[in-house]
C-alpha cells in the first residue's frame, strides 16, 4: 500500500492518508497518485472483507 493506514476499532474502519504526498503519475499518465491500496486488500482483522482505495489528482 502507498500512503494508506487502516485500523479497526469497535467495528469502525478508520483510513488515514497524508494528502500532501504524491507517488508520481498513474499508468495512463493522466493523473498523479496520492494514495493507493494497489488493488483490493483485506480489512485489518477480517480477511473476508476487502477494500480498494485510490486517491489521485489531475495532472
HTML snippet that shows the backbone in 3Dmol.js (N, CA, C, O; Angstrom):
<script src="https://3Dmol.org/build/3Dmol-min.js"></script>
<div id="view" style="width:600px;height:400px;position:relative"></div>
<script>
const pdb = `
ATOM      1  N   UNK A   1       0.846  -1.177   0.000  1.00  0.00           N
ATOM      2  CA  UNK A   1       0.000   0.000   0.000  1.00  0.00           C
ATOM      3  C   UNK A   1       0.891   1.239   0.000  1.00  0.00           C
ATOM      4  O   UNK A   1       1.967   1.256   0.599  1.00  0.00           O
ATOM      5  N   UNK A   2       0.429   2.239  -0.665  1.00  0.00           N
ATOM      6  CA  UNK A   2       1.145   3.506  -0.721  1.00  0.00           C
ATOM      7  C   UNK A   2       0.375   4.559   0.056  1.00  0.00           C
ATOM      8  O   UNK A   2      -0.714   4.963  -0.352  1.00  0.00           O
ATOM      9  N   UNK A   3       0.937   5.007   1.177  1.00  0.00           N
ATOM     10  CA  UNK A   3       0.401   6.149   1.911  1.00  0.00           C
ATOM     11  C   UNK A   3      -0.999   5.887   2.483  1.00  0.00           C
ATOM     12  O   UNK A   3      -1.784   6.826   2.614  1.00  0.00           O
ATOM     13  N   UNK A   4      -1.328   4.646   2.825  1.00  0.00           N
ATOM     14  CA  UNK A   4      -2.640   4.304   3.375  1.00  0.00           C
ATOM     15  C   UNK A   4      -2.439   3.538   4.681  1.00  0.00           C
ATOM     16  O   UNK A   4      -1.748   2.520   4.713  1.00  0.00           O
ATOM     17  N   UNK A   5      -3.045   4.033   5.751  1.00  0.00           N
ATOM     18  CA  UNK A   5      -3.047   3.328   7.029  1.00  0.00           C
ATOM     19  C   UNK A   5      -4.493   3.007   7.374  1.00  0.00           C
ATOM     20  O   UNK A   5      -5.368   3.866   7.266  1.00  0.00           O
ATOM     21  N   UNK A   6      -4.745   1.770   7.790  1.00  0.00           N
ATOM     22  CA  UNK A   6      -6.098   1.370   8.167  1.00  0.00           C
ATOM     23  C   UNK A   6      -6.079   0.739   9.548  1.00  0.00           C
ATOM     24  O   UNK A   6      -5.122   0.063   9.924  1.00  0.00           O
ATOM     25  N   UNK A   7      -7.156   0.972  10.301  1.00  0.00           N
ATOM     26  CA  UNK A   7      -7.316   0.318  11.591  1.00  0.00           C
ATOM     27  C   UNK A   7      -8.802   0.115  11.844  1.00  0.00           C
ATOM     28  O   UNK A   7      -9.641   0.835  11.303  1.00  0.00           O
ATOM     29  N   UNK A   8      -9.116  -0.873  12.673  1.00  0.00           N
ATOM     30  CA  UNK A   8     -10.496  -1.148  13.050  1.00  0.00           C
ATOM     31  C   UNK A   8     -10.593  -1.103  14.566  1.00  0.00           C
ATOM     32  O   UNK A   8      -9.821  -1.756  15.268  1.00  0.00           O
ATOM     33  N   UNK A   9     -11.542  -0.333  15.060  1.00  0.00           N
ATOM     34  CA  UNK A   9     -11.795  -0.254  16.491  1.00  0.00           C
ATOM     35  C   UNK A   9     -13.302  -0.225  16.706  1.00  0.00           C
ATOM     36  O   UNK A   9     -13.993   0.650  16.185  1.00  0.00           O
ATOM     37  N   UNK A  10     -13.805  -1.178  17.468  1.00  0.00           N
ATOM     38  CA  UNK A  10     -15.240  -1.298  17.750  1.00  0.00           C
ATOM     39  C   UNK A  10     -16.054  -1.318  16.454  1.00  0.00           C
ATOM     40  O   UNK A  10     -17.058  -0.617  16.331  1.00  0.00           O
ATOM     41  N   UNK A  11     -15.610  -2.125  15.495  1.00  0.00           N
ATOM     42  CA  UNK A  11     -16.286  -2.307  14.210  1.00  0.00           C
ATOM     43  C   UNK A  11     -16.327  -1.057  13.338  1.00  0.00           C
ATOM     44  O   UNK A  11     -17.153  -0.970  12.429  1.00  0.00           O
ATOM     45  N   UNK A  12     -15.450  -0.089  13.599  1.00  0.00           N
ATOM     46  CA  UNK A  12     -15.349   1.116  12.772  1.00  0.00           C
ATOM     47  C   UNK A  12     -13.999   1.093  12.070  1.00  0.00           C
ATOM     48  O   UNK A  12     -12.954   1.046  12.719  1.00  0.00           O
ATOM     49  N   UNK A  13     -14.026   1.126  10.728  1.00  0.00           N
ATOM     50  CA  UNK A  13     -12.804   1.174   9.936  1.00  0.00           C
ATOM     51  C   UNK A  13     -12.364   2.626   9.801  1.00  0.00           C
ATOM     52  O   UNK A  13     -13.144   3.483   9.385  1.00  0.00           O
ATOM     53  N   UNK A  14     -11.111   2.897  10.154  1.00  0.00           N
ATOM     54  CA  UNK A  14     -10.533   4.227  10.014  1.00  0.00           C
ATOM     55  C   UNK A  14      -9.417   4.152   8.988  1.00  0.00           C
ATOM     56  O   UNK A  14      -8.547   3.283   9.060  1.00  0.00           O
ATOM     57  N   UNK A  15      -9.451   5.073   8.029  1.00  0.00           N
ATOM     58  CA  UNK A  15      -8.436   5.138   6.981  1.00  0.00           C
ATOM     59  C   UNK A  15      -7.718   6.470   7.110  1.00  0.00           C
ATOM     60  O   UNK A  15      -8.354   7.523   7.169  1.00  0.00           O
ATOM     61  N   UNK A  16      -6.383   6.423   7.155  1.00  0.00           N
ATOM     62  CA  UNK A  16      -5.583   7.644   7.231  1.00  0.00           C
ATOM     63  C   UNK A  16      -4.721   7.755   5.986  1.00  0.00           C
ATOM     64  O   UNK A  16      -4.047   6.803   5.592  1.00  0.00           O
ATOM     65  N   UNK A  17      -4.753   8.941   5.367  1.00  0.00           N
ATOM     66  CA  UNK A  17      -3.968   9.217   4.167  1.00  0.00           C
ATOM     67  C   UNK A  17      -3.367  10.605   4.304  1.00  0.00           C
ATOM     68  O   UNK A  17      -4.070  11.560   4.632  1.00  0.00           O
ATOM     69  N   UNK A  18      -2.075  10.720   4.056  1.00  0.00           N
ATOM     70  CA  UNK A  18      -1.413  12.019   4.034  1.00  0.00           C
ATOM     71  C   UNK A  18      -1.632  12.616   2.643  1.00  0.00           C
ATOM     72  O   UNK A  18      -1.032  12.160   1.670  1.00  0.00           O
ATOM     73  N   UNK A  19      -2.481  13.625   2.550  1.00  0.00           N
ATOM     74  CA  UNK A  19      -2.844  14.207   1.263  1.00  0.00           C
ATOM     75  C   UNK A  19      -1.758  15.108   0.679  1.00  0.00           C
ATOM     76  O   UNK A  19      -1.912  15.621  -0.429  1.00  0.00           O
ATOM     77  N   UNK A  20      -0.667  15.305   1.409  1.00  0.00           N
ATOM     78  CA  UNK A  20       0.422  16.132   0.888  1.00  0.00           C
ATOM     79  C   UNK A  20       1.432  15.313   0.090  1.00  0.00           C
ATOM     80  O   UNK A  20       2.277  15.889  -0.595  1.00  0.00           O
ATOM     81  N   UNK A  21       1.364  13.993   0.161  1.00  0.00           N
ATOM     82  CA  UNK A  21       2.327  13.146  -0.547  1.00  0.00           C
ATOM     83  C   UNK A  21       1.833  12.816  -1.952  1.00  0.00           C
ATOM     84  O   UNK A  21       0.631  12.783  -2.214  1.00  0.00           O
ATOM     85  N   UNK A  22       2.778  12.574  -2.837  1.00  0.00           N
ATOM     86  CA  UNK A  22       2.463  12.137  -4.197  1.00  0.00           C
ATOM     87  C   UNK A  22       3.438  11.036  -4.584  1.00  0.00           C
ATOM     88  O   UNK A  22       4.582  11.025  -4.130  1.00  0.00           O
ATOM     89  N   UNK A  23       2.981  10.104  -5.429  1.00  0.00           N
ATOM     90  CA  UNK A  23       3.795   8.968  -5.834  1.00  0.00           C
ATOM     91  C   UNK A  23       3.995   8.900  -7.342  1.00  0.00           C
ATOM     92  O   UNK A  23       4.290   7.836  -7.886  1.00  0.00           O
ATOM     93  N   UNK A  24       3.837  10.027  -8.013  1.00  0.00           N
ATOM     94  CA  UNK A  24       4.080  10.070  -9.446  1.00  0.00           C
ATOM     95  C   UNK A  24       2.844   9.792 -10.265  1.00  0.00           C
ATOM     96  O   UNK A  24       1.747   9.640  -9.729  1.00  0.00           O
ATOM     97  N   UNK A  25       3.033   9.728 -11.580  1.00  0.00           N
ATOM     98  CA  UNK A  25       1.887   9.567 -12.480  1.00  0.00           C
ATOM     99  C   UNK A  25       1.302   8.153 -12.437  1.00  0.00           C
ATOM    100  O   UNK A  25       1.983   7.177 -12.121  1.00  0.00           O
ATOM    101  N   UNK A  26       0.018   8.088 -12.766  1.00  0.00           N
ATOM    102  CA  UNK A  26      -0.644   6.790 -12.916  1.00  0.00           C
ATOM    103  C   UNK A  26      -0.110   6.111 -14.171  1.00  0.00           C
ATOM    104  O   UNK A  26       0.655   6.711 -14.926  1.00  0.00           O
ATOM    105  N   UNK A  27      -0.506   4.876 -14.394  1.00  0.00           N
ATOM    106  CA  UNK A  27      -0.021   4.156 -15.575  1.00  0.00           C
ATOM    107  C   UNK A  27      -0.486   4.813 -16.871  1.00  0.00           C
ATOM    108  O   UNK A  27       0.202   4.722 -17.888  1.00  0.00           O
ATOM    109  N   UNK A  28      -1.644   5.472 -16.848  1.00  0.00           N
ATOM    110  CA  UNK A  28      -2.131   6.165 -18.051  1.00  0.00           C
ATOM    111  C   UNK A  28      -1.447   7.510 -18.243  1.00  0.00           C
ATOM    112  O   UNK A  28      -1.419   8.050 -19.349  1.00  0.00           O
ATOM    113  N   UNK A  29      -0.888   8.053 -17.147  1.00  0.00           N
ATOM    114  CA  UNK A  29      -0.232   9.347 -17.219  1.00  0.00           C
ATOM    115  C   UNK A  29      -1.178  10.528 -17.086  1.00  0.00           C
ATOM    116  O   UNK A  29      -0.745  11.678 -17.161  1.00  0.00           O
ATOM    117  N   UNK A  30      -2.465  10.260 -16.890  1.00  0.00           N
ATOM    118  CA  UNK A  30      -3.462  11.335 -16.820  1.00  0.00           C
ATOM    119  C   UNK A  30      -3.608  11.925 -15.418  1.00  0.00           C
ATOM    120  O   UNK A  30      -4.089  13.047 -15.260  1.00  0.00           O
ATOM    121  N   UNK A  31      -3.194  11.171 -14.410  1.00  0.00           N
ATOM    122  CA  UNK A  31      -3.357  11.617 -13.031  1.00  0.00           C
ATOM    123  C   UNK A  31      -2.085  11.392 -12.234  1.00  0.00           C
ATOM    124  O   UNK A  31      -1.193  10.655 -12.655  1.00  0.00           O
ATOM    125  N   UNK A  32      -2.016  12.040 -11.072  1.00  0.00           N
ATOM    126  CA  UNK A  32      -0.916  11.855 -10.130  1.00  0.00           C
ATOM    127  C   UNK A  32      -1.464  11.081  -8.934  1.00  0.00           C
ATOM    128  O   UNK A  32      -2.480  11.468  -8.357  1.00  0.00           O
ATOM    129  N   UNK A  33      -0.802  10.000  -8.562  1.00  0.00           N
ATOM    130  CA  UNK A  33      -1.262   9.151  -7.461  1.00  0.00           C
ATOM    131  C   UNK A  33      -0.875   9.783  -6.123  1.00  0.00           C
ATOM    132  O   UNK A  33       0.277  10.162  -5.911  1.00  0.00           O
ATOM    133  N   UNK A  34      -1.852   9.890  -5.234  1.00  0.00           N
ATOM    134  CA  UNK A  34      -1.635  10.395  -3.873  1.00  0.00           C
ATOM    135  C   UNK A  34      -1.594   9.235  -2.890  1.00  0.00           C
ATOM    136  O   UNK A  34      -0.776   9.222  -1.971  1.00  0.00           O
ATOM    137  N   UNK A  35      -2.479   8.259  -3.086  1.00  0.00           N
ATOM    138  CA  UNK A  35      -2.520   7.080  -2.209  1.00  0.00           C
ATOM    139  C   UNK A  35      -3.213   5.937  -2.933  1.00  0.00           C
ATOM    140  O   UNK A  35      -4.066   6.162  -3.792  1.00  0.00           O
ATOM    141  N   UNK A  36      -2.846   4.718  -2.586  1.00  0.00           N
ATOM    142  CA  UNK A  36      -3.480   3.553  -3.203  1.00  0.00           C
ATOM    143  C   UNK A  36      -3.247   2.309  -2.358  1.00  0.00           C
ATOM    144  O   UNK A  36      -2.186   2.133  -1.760  1.00  0.00           O
ATOM    145  N   UNK A  37      -4.253   1.458  -2.322  1.00  0.00           N
ATOM    146  CA  UNK A  37      -4.061   0.143  -1.729  1.00  0.00           C
ATOM    147  C   UNK A  37      -3.456  -0.811  -2.761  1.00  0.00           C
ATOM    148  O   UNK A  37      -3.133  -1.954  -2.438  1.00  0.00           O
ATOM    149  N   UNK A  38      -3.306  -0.345  -3.989  1.00  0.00           N
ATOM    150  CA  UNK A  38      -2.748  -1.133  -5.085  1.00  0.00           C
ATOM    151  C   UNK A  38      -3.545  -2.410  -5.305  1.00  0.00           C
ATOM    152  O   UNK A  38      -2.990  -3.507  -5.349  1.00  0.00           O
ATOM    153  N   UNK A  39      -4.846  -2.247  -5.442  1.00  0.00           N
ATOM    154  CA  UNK A  39      -5.758  -3.374  -5.611  1.00  0.00           C
ATOM    155  C   UNK A  39      -6.583  -3.574  -4.354  1.00  0.00           C
ATOM    156  O   UNK A  39      -6.519  -2.772  -3.422  1.00  0.00           O
ATOM    157  N   UNK A  40      -7.350  -4.636  -4.335  1.00  0.00           N
ATOM    158  CA  UNK A  40      -8.186  -4.929  -3.175  1.00  0.00           C
ATOM    159  C   UNK A  40      -7.365  -5.633  -2.104  1.00  0.00           C
ATOM    160  O   UNK A  40      -6.626  -6.575  -2.391  1.00  0.00           O
ATOM    161  N   UNK A  41      -7.502  -5.170  -0.873  1.00  0.00           N
ATOM    162  CA  UNK A  41      -6.783  -5.764   0.259  1.00  0.00           C
ATOM    163  C   UNK A  41      -7.768  -6.049   1.386  1.00  0.00           C
ATOM    164  O   UNK A  41      -8.824  -5.423   1.475  1.00  0.00           O
ATOM    165  N   UNK A  42      -7.413  -6.991   2.237  1.00  0.00           N
ATOM    166  CA  UNK A  42      -8.271  -7.344   3.375  1.00  0.00           C
ATOM    167  C   UNK A  42      -8.273  -6.215   4.405  1.00  0.00           C
ATOM    168  O   UNK A  42      -7.265  -5.549   4.635  1.00  0.00           O
ATOM    169  N   UNK A  43      -9.433  -6.029   5.008  1.00  0.00           N
ATOM    170  CA  UNK A  43      -9.560  -5.086   6.116  1.00  0.00           C
ATOM    171  C   UNK A  43      -8.858  -5.707   7.325  1.00  0.00           C
ATOM    172  O   UNK A  43      -9.007  -6.905   7.566  1.00  0.00           O
ATOM    173  N   UNK A  44      -8.098  -4.923   8.086  1.00  0.00           N
ATOM    174  CA  UNK A  44      -7.370  -5.485   9.229  1.00  0.00           C
ATOM    175  C   UNK A  44      -8.278  -6.293  10.163  1.00  0.00           C
ATOM    176  O   UNK A  44      -9.303  -5.799  10.632  1.00  0.00           O
ATOM    177  N   UNK A  45      -7.885  -7.533  10.420  1.00  0.00           N
ATOM    178  CA  UNK A  45      -8.626  -8.395  11.329  1.00  0.00           C
ATOM    179  C   UNK A  45      -9.814  -9.114  10.714  1.00  0.00           C
ATOM    180  O   UNK A  45     -10.522  -9.834  11.419  1.00  0.00           O
ATOM    181  N   UNK A  46     -10.060  -8.937   9.393  1.00  0.00           N
ATOM    182  CA  UNK A  46     -11.214  -9.584   8.755  1.00  0.00           C
ATOM    183  C   UNK A  46     -10.871  -9.900   7.302  1.00  0.00           C
ATOM    184  O   UNK A  46     -11.105  -9.084   6.411  1.00  0.00           O
ATOM    185  N   UNK A  47     -10.323 -11.072   7.073  1.00  0.00           N
ATOM    186  CA  UNK A  47      -9.875 -11.476   5.734  1.00  0.00           C
ATOM    187  C   UNK A  47     -11.018 -11.570   4.721  1.00  0.00           C
ATOM    188  O   UNK A  47     -10.770 -11.520   3.516  1.00  0.00           O
ATOM    189  N   UNK A  48     -12.267 -11.706   5.184  1.00  0.00           N
ATOM    190  CA  UNK A  48     -13.393 -11.843   4.264  1.00  0.00           C
ATOM    191  C   UNK A  48     -13.815 -10.515   3.648  1.00  0.00           C
ATOM    192  O   UNK A  48     -14.393 -10.494   2.561  1.00  0.00           O
ATOM    193  N   UNK A  49     -13.534  -9.416   4.323  1.00  0.00           N
ATOM    194  CA  UNK A  49     -13.936  -8.095   3.827  1.00  0.00           C
ATOM    195  C   UNK A  49     -12.740  -7.421   3.169  1.00  0.00           C
ATOM    196  O   UNK A  49     -11.639  -7.415   3.721  1.00  0.00           O
ATOM    197  N   UNK A  50     -12.960  -6.859   1.998  1.00  0.00           N
ATOM    198  CA  UNK A  50     -11.886  -6.242   1.221  1.00  0.00           C
ATOM    199  C   UNK A  50     -12.195  -4.770   0.953  1.00  0.00           C
ATOM    200  O   UNK A  50     -13.346  -4.335   0.984  1.00  0.00           O
ATOM    201  N   UNK A  51     -11.121  -4.018   0.688  1.00  0.00           N
ATOM    202  CA  UNK A  51     -11.257  -2.620   0.314  1.00  0.00           C
ATOM    203  C   UNK A  51     -10.252  -2.325  -0.799  1.00  0.00           C
ATOM    204  O   UNK A  51      -9.138  -2.849  -0.804  1.00  0.00           O
ATOM    205  N   UNK A  52     -10.663  -1.489  -1.725  1.00  0.00           N
ATOM    206  CA  UNK A  52      -9.779  -0.986  -2.768  1.00  0.00           C
ATOM    207  C   UNK A  52      -9.880   0.533  -2.763  1.00  0.00           C
ATOM    208  O   UNK A  52     -10.969   1.087  -2.912  1.00  0.00           O
ATOM    209  N   UNK A  53      -8.752   1.200  -2.594  1.00  0.00           N
ATOM    210  CA  UNK A  53      -8.770   2.655  -2.459  1.00  0.00           C
ATOM    211  C   UNK A  53      -7.728   3.276  -3.382  1.00  0.00           C
ATOM    212  O   UNK A  53      -6.577   2.842  -3.418  1.00  0.00           O
ATOM    213  N   UNK A  54      -8.147   4.301  -4.131  1.00  0.00           N
ATOM    214  CA  UNK A  54      -7.240   5.089  -4.944  1.00  0.00           C
ATOM    215  C   UNK A  54      -7.578   6.552  -4.734  1.00  0.00           C
ATOM    216  O   UNK A  54      -8.738   6.949  -4.851  1.00  0.00           O
ATOM    217  N   UNK A  55      -6.576   7.351  -4.426  1.00  0.00           N
ATOM    218  CA  UNK A  55      -6.747   8.797  -4.319  1.00  0.00           C
ATOM    219  C   UNK A  55      -5.763   9.425  -5.283  1.00  0.00           C
ATOM    220  O   UNK A  55      -4.570   9.120  -5.255  1.00  0.00           O
ATOM    221  N   UNK A  56      -6.265  10.303  -6.137  1.00  0.00           N
ATOM    222  CA  UNK A  56      -5.427  10.902  -7.172  1.00  0.00           C
ATOM    223  C   UNK A  56      -5.920  12.299  -7.498  1.00  0.00           C
ATOM    224  O   UNK A  56      -7.004  12.709  -7.082  1.00  0.00           O
ATOM    225  N   UNK A  57      -5.100  13.024  -8.251  1.00  0.00           N
ATOM    226  CA  UNK A  57      -5.494  14.344  -8.735  1.00  0.00           C
ATOM    227  C   UNK A  57      -5.157  14.432 -10.212  1.00  0.00           C
ATOM    228  O   UNK A  57      -4.326  13.680 -10.721  1.00  0.00           O
ATOM    229  N   UNK A  58      -5.812  15.357 -10.889  1.00  0.00           N
ATOM    230  CA  UNK A  58      -5.492  15.554 -12.301  1.00  0.00           C
ATOM    231  C   UNK A  58      -4.085  16.091 -12.440  1.00  0.00           C
ATOM    232  O   UNK A  58      -3.600  16.822 -11.577  1.00  0.00           O
ATOM    233  N   UNK A  59      -3.441  15.732 -13.515  1.00  0.00           N
ATOM    234  CA  UNK A  59      -2.076  16.162 -13.794  1.00  0.00           C
ATOM    235  C   UNK A  59      -2.020  17.644 -14.111  1.00  0.00           C
ATOM    236  O   UNK A  59      -0.943  18.180 -14.372  1.00  0.00           O
TER     237      UNK A  59
END
`;
const viewer = $3Dmol.createViewer("view");
viewer.addModel(pdb, "pdb");
viewer.setStyle({}, {cartoon: {color: "spectrum"}});
viewer.zoomTo();
viewer.render();
</script>
